[in-house]
Amino acid sequence: MINKKLAKVLSFRYKVLALVFIALAGGLVLLPKYEKHEGISAENLLSNVISSERYISADELAHKIINQDPSFLLIDVRDEESFGVYSLPNAINIPLEKLFDENSESYLNQDEYDVILYSNDNFYADQAWLLCTRLDYKNLRVLKGGINTWFNTVINPLKPSENEAATAFELYTFRKAASMYFGVSYPEQVKIIKSETVVPKKVVTVKKKKKAPVEGGC
Amino acid sequence: MGPLIPNDIISHEWNFIIAILIGIAFGYILEASGFSSSRKLAGVFYGYDFVVLKVFFTAALVAIIGILYMDYLGYLDFNLLYIHPTYLWGAIIGGIIMGLGFVSGGFCPGTSLCGVAIGKIDAWVFVGGIYIGIFSFSELYTLFEPLYNGSFDGNVTLMDTFGVSPYWFVFGFTILAIVSFYIADLVRKRVKKVFYN
């Protein structure tokens, strides 16, 4: 025996379904529209920005280069001309305006290497860092003070005055040794036959993210 | 977050496995709802049964409304979805041929395979016809090539072509669907009933 009440209710089912559809589709039209936010949330970006982790000092970098640490990638965000004049060994030049080119992305958006960005000072490198971090690119760092600080500390270290702490002298010795590694010679060493330090060319292989075409059909 | 495969949340290798599972479910539901009968599909053209129209129209609506809500809530990136490329004249002529096949054979490619699975002879003949069609198309490909690859419009959607907001488009599409269901019901009531199984 068919329940008559149920049958009566069910006879409206198509009308109810039609109303549900109209309500759902109308809801789409009425929903408040917002601009899609690309990349990470503002809170995460802020916490990344204020973290001191995002900087690497020139001394740390010198240490990495001298030890031939294979885990990092140097990226020079200055223009090609400045890059041609002077840059760090094995750096890759990605000028700021070419930051989001297809070729650049494979260097920046990967998680195999630490990426160290630098420019003459922090300014452009920080911009590049911010743009990329916002897009959730990982392992990005900025060389604190850029090439200028690099030059003033590693290449041309200031000799500490006599009444400074021993650590200052240790640092100076390290910097001096580092500068010799990068090709600076000092008067007291002229006797020594300058050996050519050949920095082995680092081969950087970056895996392109595979983007298989999506197929569909009936 | 979504779509899951293009975003590498599920690896590409799973593509075919998931496709097979969905395909099995699709075939089961087609057969269970009686779509493996050629009379059901032919009913749309003769006006005694509009279930096929209603089912596929509703499926499209559910899909597009669901996708837009998920896109709105950020669970799915609408721009990463696959959009079938448009070859305008190829689609028009192909559509006419397919429509003729529908009405004369009473199957669409999907339901014909369901019919094959349950051993319907007309479905076997129909699928045989599909393979003859595929074979002759491949053999005469050079002849059809300009039509097949011509008038290419890219991966466009109706919303791009008409420049309307997807939300208004879907709203209009919903109204259109409901009106067409209503008209279909009116037609069905006027046409002489056909009983089959």
Interface residues (C-beta under 8 A of the other chain):
Chain A: Y14 A18 F21 I22 L24 A25 G26 L28 V29 L31 K210 K211 A212 V214 E215 G216 G217 C218
Chain B: P3 I5 P6 H12 L61 I65 L68 Y69 Y72 L81 Y82 H84 P109 G110 Y167 W168 V170 F171 F173 T174 I175 A177 I178 F181
